[in-house]
């Protein structure tokens, strides 16, 4: 069976490469599933600065350091 992947943003691909699920990120950031999904799948979505900060802090809790400016 062939797996068909959705188009992903740089950030979505980074999450996949680092084996971080959107659900895990949702839990540690306290952001909605829709927001996380938009950041991972929609190239045109531009999150607010406060959202970017929440994601960076959440990734730190998961033991990952990332410069969000390079991924968005």
C-alpha positions in Angstrom: 0.0 0.0 0.0 1.4 3.4 -1.0 1.3 6.2 1.6 0.2 9.6 0.3 1.6 12.5 2.3 0.1 15.9 2.5 2.2 18.9 1.5 4.0 20.1 4.6 5.6 23.3 5.5 9.2 23.5 6.6 8.1 23.4 10.2 5.9 20.3 9.5 8.7 18.5 7.8 11.0 19.4 10.8 8.5 17.9 13.2 8.3 14.7 11.1 12.1 14.4 11.0 12.4 14.9 14.8 9.5 12.5 15.4 7.4 15.0 17.2 3.7 14.6 16.7 1.3 17.5 16.3 -0.7 16.2 19.2 2.4 16.2 21.5 3.1 19.8 20.4 -0.5 20.7 21.0 -0.3 19.4 24.6 2.9 21.2 25.6 2.0 24.5 24.0 -1.7 24.7 24.9 -2.5 25.7 21.4 -5.5 24.4 19.4 -5.2 21.5 17.0 -6.3 23.8 14.2 -3.4 26.3 14.9 -0.8 23.5 15.0 -2.3 22.0 11.8 -2.2 25.3 10.0 1.5 25.9 11.0 2.4 22.4 9.8 0.4 22.3 6.6 -0.4 25.8 5.3 2.4 27.7 3.7 0.4 30.9 3.7 -0.4 30.8 7.4 1.5 33.4 9.5 1.2 32.8 13.2 1.3 35.6 15.7 4.5 36.3 17.6 2.9 35.0 20.8 2.1 31.7 19.1 5.7 31.4 17.9 6.9 32.0 21.5 4.5 29.2 22.8 5.9 26.8 20.2 9.5 27.6 21.0 8.8 27.1 24.7 6.9 23.9 24.1 9.7 22.5 22.0 12.2 23.3 24.8 10.0 21.3 27.1 10.3 18.4 24.6 14.1 18.8 24.6 14.4 20.5 21.2 15.9 23.8 20.3 14.9 25.5 17.1 15.0 28.9 15.5 11.4 29.3 14.4 12.3 32.3 12.1 14.1 29.8 9.8 11.2 27.4 9.7 8.4 29.8 9.0 
